């Protein structure tokens, strides 16, 4: 069954750069930053005051029953919204489709942290009886996937993989694998995250992972620059509809690209730090190339994990050079869209594969902004500061997570 081809027929995003794909993509091409002062909470007592917030977001229109939006954590609201947009884009909510052959895999790295914080306060400050009866379904990391399945009647495989910042890619990749294996004809797959909250901000900042460039938020996320001092937290969701090629063709769906490769590996090194030589990440990219039956020189563009951490950017650069050899220095184009969105954690891969798809569609690569003094140890072409016009027939997107979880997705134009 491995000869079953998988294509991308729908895209939905909610990000700090816009509440739909078109707005997000236009702002990415323009090199606009979505980072600003945090408005969702009082940061007076915190060392970090900046993040990439989703703005002016109303979840109700994306739920079949608007009341369900009130019973959903913000991460699930974002996930359902991105899923609804992807489903509409793909035309998947159609009576002619066998919905028992449509699966859902919308994950989250952390899940309903806002719900947990709120209800824990009720428990501690009031009484056990004041804890919401919805607390458990609202906080679990798989509920967005369940909500999408129930809203649309999709009865195929339904699950949610949690691998920190690799979550979106792993959900999309394992959905790809199930379609190839014949267990489903289509999937709604990706990730969602909403952790701009007291616990999220304190946790990441106390482990010294976040940038403290509070006086200049738009310049705080600066992958591959010598001045980088940590990532900037973001929130949002990125979801694709992926589909078996003949299934998509039969129903006349528009096809953005073909998903041809998926890599997955473990660093087996450290709970938060990447392997210093990038061997796990390289092994992951190699697997994606092997699945796709492609050579390194066949890849035009890599959307890097590129978080703007001092160690991570160097390790990923080493990994790319390990996997792509001379091609990495000669012709391969690389960029980190996190320079504009911040790091959306479990949702990052969903947004970034969407950027890769649009690069194939339009022949434009979104830049890495804020590169003022490129780190000599990061010595690739990162499309610094300005979008690049280029013929892009194939693109690879990397996402790496705490725990040593590595994931790569490889797409190409449809032959």
VOPAGU-2260 file (C-alpha; in pm, 1 decimal, decimal comma):
REM VOPAGU-2260
SITE   aa  ch    i         X         Y         Z
SITE  UNK   A    0       0,0       0,0       0,0
SITE  UNK   A    1     301,6     230,0      23,3
SITE  UNK   A    2     244,0     333,2    -337,0
SITE  UNK   A    3     -55,9     540,1    -222,7
SITE  UNK   A    4      38,4     904,3    -282,6
SITE  UNK   A    5     -61,3    1173,4     -33,6
SITE  UNK   A    6    -142,5    1531,5    -133,0
SITE  UNK   A    7    -230,4    1851,2      52,4
SITE  UNK   A    8    -574,7    1989,2     -31,1
SITE  UNK   A    9    -653,9    2228,6     254,4
SITE  UNK   A   10    -471,5    2475,5     481,5
SITE  UNK   A   11    -593,9    2659,8     791,7
SITE  UNK   A   12    -389,3    2888,7    1015,9
SITE  UNK   A   13    -432,3    3125,6    1306,7
SITE  UNK   A   14    -113,8    3306,8    1402,4
SITE  UNK   A   15      34,1    3624,6    1553,2
SITE  UNK   A   16      47,9    3753,2    1193,0
SITE  UNK   A   17    -317,5    3698,1    1110,2
SITE  UNK   A   18    -626,8    3492,8    1174,7
SITE  UNK   A   19    -623,9    3320,1     836,7
SITE  UNK   A   20    -371,3    3186,9     587,1
SITE  UNK   A   21    -388,3    3476,4     341,3
SITE  UNK   A   22    -311,0    3742,3     603,6
SITE  UNK   A   23     -40,5    3533,6     769,3
SITE  UNK   A   24     130,9    3461,4     438,7
SITE  UNK   A   25     121,5    3823,6     319,0
SITE  UNK   A   26     278,3    3937,1     646,3
SITE  UNK   A   27     543,0    3664,2     629,2
SITE  UNK   A   28     640,3    3773,3     278,7
SITE  UNK   A   29     651,6    4134,3     395,4
SITE  UNK   A   30     891,3    4045,5     677,5
SITE  UNK   A   31     650,5    4176,1     938,5
SITE  UNK   A   32     693,7    4083,7    1303,5
SITE  UNK   A   33     397,1    3963,3    1507,4
SITE  UNK   A   34     582,5    4007,2    1836,5
SITE  UNK   A   35     473,0    4271,9    2085,8
SITE  UNK   A   36     411,9    4349,6    2451,0
SITE  UNK   A   37     193,6    4090,2    2618,9
SITE  UNK   A   38    -164,5    4210,9    2667,7
SITE  UNK   A   39    -330,5    3889,6    2791,6
SITE  UNK   A   40    -178,1    3904,5    3140,5
SITE  UNK   A   41       7,3    4134,2    3377,6
SITE  UNK   A   42     379,2    4072,0    3331,2
SITE  UNK   A   43     503,1    4319,5    3593,6
SITE  UNK   A   44     663,6    4048,4    3807,2
SITE  UNK   A   45     815,4    3861,5    3513,5
SITE  UNK   A   46    1150,9    3895,6    3342,2
SITE  UNK   A   47     983,9    3853,1    3000,9
SITE  UNK   A   48     715,1    4095,7    2876,6
SITE  UNK   A   49     686,1    4001,5    2508,3
SITE  UNK   A   50     520,6    3730,4    2299,2
SITE  UNK   A   51     347,6    3662,6    1970,2
SITE  UNK   A   52     -21,8    3691,3    2055,1
SITE  UNK   A   53    -316,9    3603,7    1834,1
SITE  UNK   A   54    -524,2    3922,3    1814,1
SITE  UNK   A   55    -897,6    3990,5    1777,6
SITE  UNK   A   56    -984,8    3622,3    1763,2
SITE  UNK   A   57   -1348,3    3512,9    1796,8
SITE  UNK   A   58   -1378,7    3133,1    1811,3
SITE  UNK   A   59   -1757,8    3106,6    1792,4
SITE  UNK   A   60   -1798,1    3112,8    1410,6
SITE  UNK   A   61   -1577,1    2805,2    1378,2
SITE  UNK   A   62   -1786,6    2576,8    1599,6
SITE  UNK   A   63   -2101,2    2408,4    1470,2
SITE  UNK   A   64   -2254,9    2493,6    1808,2
SITE  UNK   A   65   -2118,0    2830,5    1930,3
SITE  UNK   A   66   -2187,0    2725,1    2291,6
SITE  UNK   A   67   -1913,7    2464,2    2255,8
SITE  UNK   A   68   -1659,6    2744,0    2210,6
SITE  UNK   A   69   -1720,3    2851,3    2572,0
SITE  UNK   A   70   -1646,1    2496,9    2686,3
SITE  UNK   A   71   -1312,4    2485,9    2508,3
SITE  UNK   A   72    -971,0    2599,9    2623,5
SITE  UNK   A   73    -809,0    2868,5    2407,6
SITE  UNK   A   74    -573,3    2615,2    2251,6
SITE  UNK   A   75    -871,4    2404,8    2139,9
SITE  UNK   A   76   -1052,9    2712,0    2009,3
SITE  UNK   A   77    -751,2    2793,3    1794,0
SITE  UNK   A   78    -721,2    2431,3    1680,6
SITE  UNK   A   79   -1087,4    2402,5    1586,6
SITE  UNK   A   80   -1069,4    2734,2    1397,7
SITE  UNK   A   81    -766,0    2630,7    1192,5
SITE  UNK   A   82    -925,8    2291,0    1127,3
SITE  UNK   A   83   -1251,5    2450,8    1012,0
SITE  UNK   A   84   -1059,6    2673,4     769,1
SITE  UNK   A   85    -859,0    2379,2     633,3
SITE  UNK   A   86   -1174,4    2167,9     590,7
SITE  UNK   A   87   -1354,2    2451,3     410,9
SITE  UNK   A   88   -1049,1    2513,3     191,0
SITE  UNK   A   89   -1038,2    2145,4      94,3
SITE  UNK   A   90   -1414,6    2113,2      49,0
SITE  UNK   A   91   -1400,9    1812,4     280,6
SITE  UNK   A   92   -1733,1    1884,1     452,2
SITE  UNK   A   93   -1929,2    1738,6     163,9
SITE  UNK   A   94   -2212,6    1487,9     172,3
SITE  UNK   A   95   -2047,4    1274,7     -95,2
SITE  UNK   A   96   -1745,3    1192,0     120,6
SITE  UNK   A   97   -1725,3     870,9     325,0
SITE  UNK   A   98   -1659,5    1037,9     658,8
SITE  UNK   A   99   -1564,1     709,5     823,4
SITE  UNK   A  100   -1255,7     724,9     602,0
SITE  UNK   A  101   -1156,4    1071,7     726,5
SITE  UNK   A  102    -933,9    1090,5    1034,7
SITE  UNK   A  103    -833,2    1373,8    1266,4
SITE  UNK   A  104    -495,9    1431,1    1432,6
SITE  UNK   A  105    -475,3    1780,3    1580,8
SITE  UNK   A  106    -225,1    1783,8    1865,2
SITE  UNK   A  107     -91,1    2021,9    2127,1
SITE  UNK   A  108     243,0    2027,4    2301,4
SITE  UNK   A  109      96,9    2136,5    2635,6
SITE  UNK   A  110    -282,3    2140,3    2602,4
SITE  UNK   A  111    -525,8    2337,1    2816,3
SITE  UNK   A  112    -283,1    2518,3    3043,8
SITE  UNK   A  113    -516,1    2818,5    3083,8
SITE  UNK   A  114    -799,4    2596,0    3202,4
SITE  UNK   A  115    -569,6    2415,9    3445,8
SITE  UNK   A  116    -447,1    2745,4    3592,6
SITE  UNK   A  117    -797,3    2887,8    3632,3
SITE  UNK   A  118    -952,9    2578,9    3786,6
SITE  UNK   A  119    -658,5    2521,8    4017,4
SITE  UNK   A  120    -717,4    2871,6    4155,9
SITE  UNK   A  121   -1083,2    2782,3    4212,0
SITE  UNK   A  122    -978,7    2466,2    4394,4
SITE  UNK   A  123    -723,0    2637,8    4617,1
SITE  UNK   A  124    -899,9    2969,3    4681,0
SITE  UNK   A  125   -1262,0    2852,7    4692,3
SITE  UNK   A  126   -1351,8    2484,7    4724,6
SITE  UNK   A  127   -1350,3    2155,4    4532,7
SITE  UNK   A  128   -1715,6    2215,2    4448,2
SITE  UNK   A  129   -1622,1    2529,9    4255,7
SITE  UNK   A  130   -1405,9    2340,2    4004,5
SITE  UNK   A  131   -1573,2    2324,6    3664,2
SITE  UNK   A  132   -1711,6    1985,6    3559,6
SITE  UNK   A  133   -1557,3    2061,5    3218,7
SITE  UNK   A  134   -1203,3    2095,5    3358,2
SITE  UNK   A  135   -1078,9    1754,9    3244,0
SITE  UNK   A  136   -1207,5    1761,0    2884,2
SITE  UNK   A  137   -1101,2    2124,8    2853,3
SITE  UNK   A  138    -741,4    2067,5    2961,5
SITE  UNK   A  139    -651,8    1739,0    2790,6
SITE  UNK   A  140    -429,6    1773,0    2484,3
SITE  UNK   A  141    -641,5    1549,4    2260,2
SITE  UNK   A  142    -974,2    1730,2    2293,3
SITE  UNK   A  143    -930,6    1961,5    1991,4
SITE  UNK   A  144    -896,1    1652,0    1775,4
SITE  UNK   A  145   -1208,5    1503,9    1932,2
SITE  UNK   A  146   -1406,6    1825,1    1884,7
SITE  UNK   A  147   -1321,4    1843,6    1514,3
SITE  UNK   A  148   -1419,6    1479,6    1468,9
SITE  UNK   A  149   -1754,0    1533,5    1642,5
SITE  UNK   A  150   -1832,9    1861,2    1467,1
SITE  UNK   A  151   -1784,9    1712,1    1121,3
SITE  UNK   A  152   -1872,2    1346,9    1181,4
SITE  UNK   A  153   -1527,2    1225,8    1082,9
SITE  UNK   A  154   -1516,1     865,2    1204,8
SITE  UNK   A  155   -1171,2     762,1    1086,7
SITE  UNK   A  156    -861,3     727,9    1305,3
SITE  UNK   A  157    -868,2     995,4    1574,2
SITE  UNK   A  158    -576,0    1067,5    1802,7
SITE  UNK   A  159    -335,3    1332,7    1919,5
SITE  UNK   A  160      42,5    1297,5    1937,5
SITE  UNK   A  161     221,6    1511,2    2197,6
SITE  UNK   A  162     590,7    1574,0    2126,8
SITE  UNK   A  163     644,1    1929,9    2249,8
SITE  UNK   A  164     752,3    2153,8    1960,9
SITE  UNK   A  165     754,2    1864,3    1711,6
SITE  UNK   A  166     382,5    1796,4    1770,0
SITE  UNK   A  167     236,3    1935,7    1445,3
SITE  UNK   A  168     484,2    1757,1    1222,9
SITE  UNK   A  169     438,7    1426,9    1402,7
SITE  UNK   A  170      60,1    1447,5    1373,4
SITE  UNK   A  171      80,1    1531,4    1003,6
SITE  UNK   A  172     348,7    1271,4     942,7
SITE  UNK   A  173     173,3     985,8    1118,9
SITE  UNK   A  174    -150,6    1077,1     941,3
SITE  UNK   A  175      46,5    1054,7     614,5
SITE  UNK   A  176     166,4     711,3     716,7
SITE  UNK   A  177    -189,6     591,5     790,8
SITE  UNK   A  178    -317,5     713,8     455,2
SITE  UNK   A  179     -32,3     531,8     280,5
SITE  UNK   A  180    -113,5     218,2     480,5
SITE  UNK   A  181    -477,2     239,6     371,8
SITE  UNK   A  182    -640,1     311,0     707,8
SITE  UNK   A  183    -794,7     637,2     587,5
SITE  UNK   A  184    -840,9     839,4     269,7
SITE  UNK   A  185    -799,0    1183,9     425,3
SITE  UNK   A  186    -689,5    1347,7     749,7
SITE  UNK   A  187    -728,7    1679,6     923,6
SITE  UNK   A  188    -387,8    1711,3    1090,5
SITE  UNK   A  189    -171,3    1967,9    1264,2
SITE  UNK   A  190    -134,0    2139,5    1599,7
SITE  UNK   A  191    -253,0    2418,6    1828,7
SITE  UNK   A  192    -107,5    2596,7    2130,3
SITE  UNK   A  193    -196,9    2872,0    2378,1
SITE  UNK   A  194      56,8    2908,9    2660,1
SITE  UNK   A  195      96,2    3285,9    2698,3
SITE  UNK   A  196      -5,8    3242,2    3060,2
SITE  UNK   A  197     151,6    3287,9    3403,3
SITE  UNK   A  198     275,9    2929,1    3428,3
SITE  UNK   A  199     389,7    2913,1    3068,5
SITE  UNK   A  200     574,8    3243,4    3086,5
SITE  UNK   A  201     732,6    3171,3    3424,8
SITE  UNK   A  202     831,9    2818,0    3330,0
SITE  UNK   A  203    1003,1    2901,4    3004,1
SITE  UNK   A  204    1162,9    3222,8    3131,3
SITE  UNK   A  205    1299,2    3061,8    3449,2
SITE  UNK   A  206    1474,7    2797,9    3243,1
SITE  UNK   A  207    1637,3    3086,6    3050,8
SITE  UNK   A  208    1480,9    2977,5    2720,9
SITE  UNK   A  209    1312,9    3310,0    2634,4
SITE  UNK   A  210    1446,8    3632,9    2492,7
SITE  UNK   A  211    1449,8    3925,3    2735,6
SITE  UNK   A  212    1475,8    4190,3    2463,4
SITE  UNK   A  213    1166,3    4354,8    2610,4
SITE  UNK   A  214    1250,6    4704,4    2488,0
SITE  UNK   A  215    1246,8    4598,7    2122,7
SITE  UNK   A  216     988,0    4321,0    2079,6
SITE  UNK   A  217     986,6    4311,3    1699,9
SITE  UNK   A  218    1362,5    4248,1    1696,1
SITE  UNK   A  219    1362,6    3991,6    1977,8
SITE  UNK   A  220    1330,5    3678,3    1764,7
SITE  UNK   A  221    1651,4    3676,6    1561,1
SITE  UNK   A  222    1754,4    3328,9    1448,0
SITE  UNK   A  223    2115,3    3283,2    1332,3
SITE  UNK   A  224    2213,3    3634,0    1452,0
SITE  UNK   A  225    2493,0    3681,5    1705,7
SITE  UNK   A  226    2256,2    3888,6    1922,1
SITE  UNK   A  227    1998,6    3610,7    1975,1
SITE  UNK   A  228    1921,6    3541,3    2338,3
SITE  UNK   A  229    1634,0    3291,8    2333,1
SITE  UNK   A  230    1303,9    3227,3    2163,5
SITE  UNK   A  231     987,0    3434,6    2184,2
SITE  UNK   A  232     673,5    3245,7    2279,8
SITE  UNK   A  233     387,1    3252,0    2033,6
SITE  UNK   A  234      40,0    3102,2    2009,7
SITE  UNK   A  235    -187,3    2984,5    1731,3
SITE  UNK   A  236    -268,7    2682,6    1519,9
SITE  UNK   A  237    -174,4    2531,3    1186,9
SITE  UNK   A  238    -377,0    2249,5    1030,8
SITE  UNK   A  239    -369,8    2073,6     692,9
SITE  UNK   A  240    -607,5    1847,3     508,8
SITE  UNK   A  241    -397,5    1571,4     357,8
SITE  UNK   A  242    -553,7    1320,6     125,7
SITE  UNK   A  243    -483,6    1015,2     -89,0
SITE  UNK   A  244    -415,0    1141,4    -439,6
SITE  UNK   A  245    -679,3     942,9    -629,0
SITE  UNK   A  246    -940,0    1032,1    -364,2
SITE  UNK   A  247    -861,3    1400,6    -406,8
SITE  UNK   A  248    -854,1    1380,2    -785,1
SITE  UNK   A  249   -1185,6    1193,5    -802,8
SITE  UNK   A  250   -1370,0    1464,6    -612,7
SITE  UNK   A  251   -1201,7    1746,5    -803,1
SITE  UNK   A  252   -1014,2    1893,1    -507,8
SITE  UNK   A  253    -748,8    2155,1    -569,5
SITE  UNK   A  254    -406,3    2017,9    -482,1
SITE  UNK   A  255    -142,6    2242,7    -329,4
SITE  UNK   A  256     147,1    1996,9    -316,5
SITE  UNK   A  257     241,3    1635,8    -256,7
SITE  UNK   A  258     361,8    1522,1      85,5
SITE  UNK   A  259     640,9    1284,8     -12,9
SITE  UNK   A  260     859,6    1238,8     293,7
SITE  UNK   A  261     842,4    1222,2     670,5
SITE  UNK   A  262    1133,7    1182,9     908,6
SITE  UNK   A  263    1127,1    1103,0    1277,6
SITE  UNK   A  264    1411,7    1040,4    1521,4
SITE  UNK   A  265    1527,0    1084,1    1879,4
SITE  UNK   A  266    1837,2    1268,7    1995,6
SITE  UNK   A  267    1878,1    1038,8    2299,7
SITE  UNK   A  268    2087,6    1318,5    2447,0
SITE  UNK   A  269    1924,5    1576,1    2682,5
SITE  UNK   A  270    1577,0    1678,3    2796,2
SITE  UNK   A  271    1597,5    2030,1    2654,1
SITE  UNK   A  272    1924,7    2072,6    2462,4
SITE  UNK   A  273    1975,2    1942,4    2108,2
SITE  UNK   A  274    2265,1    1713,4    2026,9
SITE  UNK   A  275    2565,5    1944,7    1979,4
SITE  UNK   A  276    2653,7    1793,8    1640,6
SITE  UNK   A  277    2292,8    1772,2    1519,6
SITE  UNK   A  278    2310,8    1398,7    1452,8
SITE  UNK   A  279    1951,1    1324,7    1554,9
SITE  UNK   A  280    1810,7    1609,2    1347,4
SITE  UNK   A  281    2024,3    1502,6    1052,8
SITE  UNK   A  282    1902,9    1143,3    1082,8
SITE  UNK   A  283    1547,7    1276,2    1075,3
SITE  UNK   A  284    1603,3    1476,0     755,0
SITE  UNK   A  285    1778,1    1177,1     597,3
SITE  UNK   A  286    1471,3     961,4     667,5
SITE  UNK   A  287    1241,2    1214,9     501,7
SITE  UNK   A  288    1464,2    1213,8     192,8
SITE  UNK   A  289    1471,2     834,0     190,4
SITE  UNK   A  290    1090,7     809,4     208,7
SITE  UNK   A  291    1063,4    1058,6     -76,6
SITE  UNK   A  292    1329,4     878,0    -283,7
SITE  UNK   A  293    1496,6    1216,1    -327,9
SITE  UNK   A  294    1859,5    1323,8    -320,9
SITE  UNK   A  295    1974,0    1616,1    -102,1
SITE  UNK   A  296    2031,5    1833,0    -410,5
SITE  UNK   A  297    1666,2    1784,9    -510,1
SITE  UNK   A  298    1553,0    2003,2    -217,5
SITE  UNK   A  299    1528,3    2376,9    -283,3
SITE  UNK   A  300    1428,9    2516,7      56,2
SITE  UNK   A  301    1438,6    2427,7     424,3
SITE  UNK   A  302    1207,4    2600,3     670,3
SITE  UNK   A  303    1432,6    2568,1     972,9
SITE  UNK   A  304    1323,0    2501,7    1328,2
SITE  UNK   A  305    1537,6    2812,8    1386,2
SITE  UNK   A  306    1414,0    2915,9    1729,8
SITE  UNK   A  307    1665,8    3193,8    1801,3
SITE  UNK   A  308    1836,4    3010,2    2087,9
SITE  UNK   A  309    2215,8    3035,6    2105,9
SITE  UNK   A  310    2274,6    2659,2    2092,9
SITE  UNK   A  311    1979,5    2539,9    1884,0
SITE  UNK   A  312    2051,2    2746,9    1573,4
SITE  UNK   A  313    2411,7    2625,5    1556,9
SITE  UNK   A  314    2311,5    2262,0    1604,9
SITE  UNK   A  315    2048,6    2281,3    1331,9
SITE  UNK   A  316    2296,5    2443,5    1094,6
SITE  UNK   A  317    2534,7    2153,1    1157,6
SITE  UNK   A  318    2251,4    1906,4    1101,3
SITE  UNK   A  319    2153,7    2065,3     768,5
SITE  UNK   A  320    2516,2    2055,0     650,7
SITE  UNK   A  321    2546,2    1693,5     764,6
SITE  UNK   A  322    2237,9    1591,2     562,0
SITE  UNK   A  323    2276,6    1814,2     257,1
SITE  UNK   A  324    2655,6    1827,4     220,1
SITE  UNK   A  325    2789,6    2071,1     -39,7
SITE  UNK   A  326    2434,3    2150,3    -153,9
SITE  UNK   A  327    2372,6    2318,5     183,8
SITE  UNK   A  328    2639,7    2580,5     116,0
SITE  UNK   A  329    2602,7    2607,1    -261,8
SITE  UNK   A  330    2233,4    2630,0    -344,2
SITE  UNK   A  331    2004,4    2540,9     -54,3
SITE  UNK   A  332    1788,5    2825,2      74,2
SITE  UNK   A  333    1696,6    2826,7     443,7
SITE  UNK   A  334    1480,0    3055,1     653,3
SITE  UNK   A  335    1315,3    3069,3     993,3
SITE  UNK   A  336     966,1    3213,9     996,1
SITE  UNK   A  337     983,3    3206,9    1377,6
SITE  UNK   A  338    1171,2    3534,6    1340,4
SITE  UNK   A  339     826,9    3682,8    1266,6
SITE  UNK   A  340     575,4    3458,5    1444,2
SITE  UNK   A  341     774,3    3364,0    1750,2
SITE  UNK   A  342     776,7    3000,1    1855,0
SITE  UNK   A  343     428,7    2848,7    1854,3
SITE  UNK   A  344     552,8    2533,9    2030,5
SITE  UNK   A  345     320,9    2246,0    1934,1
SITE  UNK   A  346     159,0    2458,8    1662,3
SITE  UNK   A  347     486,8    2572,5    1505,2
SITE  UNK   A  348     515,9    2295,4    1247,7
SITE  UNK   A  349     161,6    2350,9    1122,9
SITE  UNK   A  350     227,6    2717,1    1048,6
SITE  UNK   A  351     567,7    2644,3     898,1
SITE  UNK   A  352     459,1    2369,1     659,1
SITE  UNK   A  353     189,7    2611,8     543,2
SITE  UNK   A  354     466,5    2863,6     464,7
SITE  UNK   A  355     650,4    2592,6     269,9
SITE  UNK   A  356     337,7    2512,5      68,9
SITE  UNK   A  357     289,0    2876,8     -19,6
SITE  UNK   A  358     653,4    2902,8    -124,5
SITE  UNK   A  359     587,6    2625,5    -376,9
SITE  UNK   A  360     270,1    2798,6    -490,6
SITE  UNK   A  361     412,5    3147,1    -538,2
SITE  UNK   A  362     787,5    3103,8    -586,8
SITE  UNK   A  363     862,2    3322,3    -286,0
SITE  UNK   A  364    1053,7    3231,1      28,3
SITE  UNK   A  365     966,1    3415,5     347,2
SITE  UNK   A  366    1275,2    3574,2     503,5
SITE  UNK   A  367    1453,1    3536,2     833,3
SITE  UNK   A  368    1420,2    3886,9     972,3
SITE  UNK   A  369    1646,1    4055,6    1229,8
SITE  UNK   A  370    1972,8    3916,5    1094,9
SITE  UNK   A  371    2203,1    4212,1    1155,5
SITE  UNK   A  372    2525,5    4027,2    1236,7
SITE  UNK   A  373    2507,7    3667,5    1115,2
SITE  UNK   A  374    2671,3    3418,6    1348,2
SITE  UNK   A  375    2981,4    3278,4    1173,7
SITE  UNK   A  376    2887,1    2932,4    1305,7
SITE  UNK   A  377    2554,9    2970,4    1123,2
SITE  UNK   A  378    2699,9    2994,6     774,2
SITE  UNK   A  379    2415,0    2909,1     536,9
SITE  UNK   A  380    2194,0    3129,6     320,1
SITE  UNK   A  381    1906,0    3217,0     555,8
SITE  UNK   A  382    1727,5    3459,6     319,1
SITE  UNK   A  383    1817,3    3743,2     551,3
SITE  UNK   A  384    1562,5    4017,9     613,2
SITE  UNK   A  385    1390,5    4027,2     272,4
SITE  UNK   A  386    1170,6    3769,8      98,3
SITE  UNK   A  387    1341,7    3590,5    -187,2
SITE  UNK   A  388    1193,3    3505,0    -524,4
SITE  UNK   A  389    1302,4    3155,0    -618,3
SITE  UNK   A  390    1177,6    2855,8    -812,9
SITE  UNK   A  391    1075,4    2620,6    -533,4
SITE  UNK   A  392     976,6    2270,0    -641,1
SITE  UNK   A  393    1044,6    2104,8    -306,9
SITE  UNK   A  394    1072,0    2213,4      55,1
SITE  UNK   A  395    1150,6    2050,5     387,4
SITE  UNK   A  396    1019,9    2172,5     722,9
SITE  UNK   A  397    1193,6    2089,8    1050,8
SITE  UNK   A  398    1047,0    2080,6    1400,4
SITE  UNK   A  399    1240,7    1963,7    1705,1
SITE  UNK   A  400    1101,9    1929,2    2057,8
SITE  UNK   A  401    1213,9    1899,8    2419,1
SITE  UNK   A  402    1286,4    1538,0    2498,2
SITE  UNK   A  403    1493,9    1502,3    2181,3
SITE  UNK   A  404    1192,8    1461,4    1950,7
SITE  UNK   A  405    1281,2    1536,4    1587,4
SITE  UNK   A  406    1048,2    1562,0    1288,9
SITE  UNK   A  407    1079,0    1664,2     925,5
SITE  UNK   A  408     816,8    1692,9     652,4
SITE  UNK   A  409     913,1    1702,6     285,1
SITE  UNK   A  410     679,6    1833,8      14,2
SITE  UNK   A  411     711,2    1887,7    -358,7
SITE  UNK   A  412     507,2    2016,9    -648,6
SITE  UNK   A  413     275,9    1759,3    -799,8
SITE  UNK   A  414     431,5    1577,3   -1095,0
